[in-house]
Amino acid sequence: MKEVQQKIDNGLALPVMEHFYTIQGEGRNNGEAAYFIRLAGCDVGCVWCDVKESWDADEHPVLSVDEIVEGAVATNSPNIVITGGEPAMYDLSVLTEKLKQKDLKVWMETSGAHPITGSWDWICFSPKKFKKPLGEAYDKAHELKVVIANRNDFKWAESHAQKVGADCELYLQPEWSREEKLLPKIIDYVKENPKWKISLQTHKYMNIP
């Protein structure tokens, strides 16, 4: 067990909840084919999280980086999404380096609550109220995606938009269980504040992972 933990600490192996080839359903890269690698383990604890089974890393198998990369290459997908849980809990330098050696584009989805390691083509930064993001997330983000769960979240979203770089794309996404109620408000808000775009969880409409 100690040896396995050492490999995790060194980024040579990672706990993986699931991995699957699908269509990216959210944000800037919506609609593109992508192989998802969902790492297990999260200490952010969003109350509306739809993958709470990912939170406990001990409940999921640990795979070597070579095994993870082999699975990614086998799909023939040009795009690889590292998500979670909270993937930034781990050192992802080795994983991203090996994926890039295979000429794959590597994307990350993170709350920004941990230091971001590795080399990335696209970082989707989605801050959460449940654990404050680190300052470096604002500098590294290519995309800011804020989940809107209530009316007060618009003001909260603006507070984060002020901190990201000028080239960072801004997205508002309705919390899925309240989408019918929140989407009209988001539409009106984006019409009044066109620096924002709308992100919808289109994979749920398509009934795919």
N, C-alpha and C positions, 0 to 999 in steps of 0.2 A: 504493500500500500504506500509506503514511504517513497519507493522508487517511482511509482505512478505519479504521486504528487510532485515529485521533483521534475518529472518530464513536463507536467502541466505548468509549473512555475517557470520553466525554461522555454515554454512555448513550443515544445516538441510533440505534445499531445494535448487534446482538448476534449472536454465533455460535450457531447453532441446529443441534443434532444431528437432532432430529425434533420433530414436533408432530402430535397425534392426538386425536380425540374418543373417550372411553372411559368406563369406570366407575372411580371411585376405589376402589382395592382395599385400602387400609391405613388404620389409625388412626381418628381421631374421625369423619372424613367418609366412611368406608367405605360403599360402596353408592350414592353419589351420582354422577350424571352430571357429567363434568368434562372440559374440554379441557386436555390436557397440553402444555406447552411445555418441552422438555428442552434447556437451554442446554449448550453444549459448553465443556469446560475444567474441570479438577479437579486440585488439588494435595494432596488428602487421601490418596488411594491405598489404599482399603480392599481387602484381599487377596481378600475374598469378593464384591466388587462385581459385579453382573450386567450392568452397562452400561459396562465398561471402555473400550469404543469411544468413549465420550463424553469421555474424559480429555484428548485432544489437540485443542484448539480449532482448530488450523490445518487439521485434516482435514475441517472442516465449513463450510458456507456462512454468510456473514454477511448477515443480513436487517435491513432498517431497522425501527425500532419501528413505523412505520405499517403495514408489510407484516405484521408479527407480529399487530398488533391487528386488521387486516382479516381475517386467517385465523381469529382467535378469534371475531369477531363472526359470521362466515359459518356457524359451526356451530350457532348459536342456543343454545349452552350457557350456563347462568347462572353456572357456576363455572370459574375458570381456575386451573390449578396450574402454578406456575413451579418447575421442578426441574432436576436436572442429572445428571451433573457436580456442580459446586458453584455454584449461581446467585448466591450472595452475593459471588463474585469480581468482580461487575460492579455498576455503579451502576444500580439498577432504578427510580429515581425517576420518570423520564419514562414508562417502560413502565407502571408501576402507575397513574400519574396518568391516562394515556390509556385504560387499561382501565376504570378507575372512572368516567370520563366517559361510558362506554357502559353504566353501571349494572351492571357485572359484579362478582361477588365474586372476590377475588384471594387465593389461598392460596400459601404457600411451603413448600418442603421444603429444609432446610439442615442442615449439620453444625455451624453456628455458628462455623466457623473464620475467618470474615471478617466485617467490619462489615455489619450489615443495613441496607440503604437501601430507600426506597420506603414506600408506604402499604399495609398488609396487613389483610385480614379474619381471616386465620388463619395462624399460623406453626407449622409442625411442626419442632421442634428435635430432631435425631437425632445426638447427639454420637458421635464415633468416637475410638478409642484412637490412631489413626494421626496425628492432628493435634489438638492441644488447642483446645477452643472458647474463644471470647472471653467475658468476663464478661457483656457486654450480651445475649448469647443467652438467658441464664437469665431475665433481666428481661422480655424481649420474647416469650418462648415461650408459646403457648396450649396447646401439647401437647408433652410430652416422650416420645419414642419411642426406646426402647433396644433394639438388636438383640442377642439373646442367642446367642452362638456357643459358649460353654462354661460350666461351672458357676460359675467365678469372676466371670462377668459380672453375676450378681445383686448382689454386693457393690458392683461398679462402678456399676451402675444406681442403687443407693441413694445413692451419693455425689453423683450428679447430682440426684436427687430432692430432696435437702436444700437445693439452691441455687435451685430455681425458685420462682415465686410460688405462693401458696396456691390460686389458681384454675386453675393449670396442670394439665391432665389427664395422667395417667401411664399409659404403655403399654409392655408387654414384647412383643417380636416375635421368634420363632425365626428364626435364619439358615436360609434356604430349603433348602440342601443337607443340613442336619442336622435338619430339622423333625421327622421321625418320632421321633428320639431325644430331642430337646429339649422338644417340646411337653408331654409328660406332666410333666416337671419344672416347666415354667412354670405349668401348671394347678395343681399342688400349691402352688407358691410364691404364686400369686395368691389361692388359698383361705386361705392363712396370712397373707397381706398384702393385704387387699382394697382398699387405696388404689390398687393397680395394676389395670389392665385388660389383656386380651390383644388384640394386633393380629395378624391373619393376612393373608398376601398372597393375598387372595381372588381377585384378578385372574388369578393363576396357576392356581387351581382352575377358573376360568371359561374359561381359555385365551384371554384377551384381553390387549391391551397394558397 
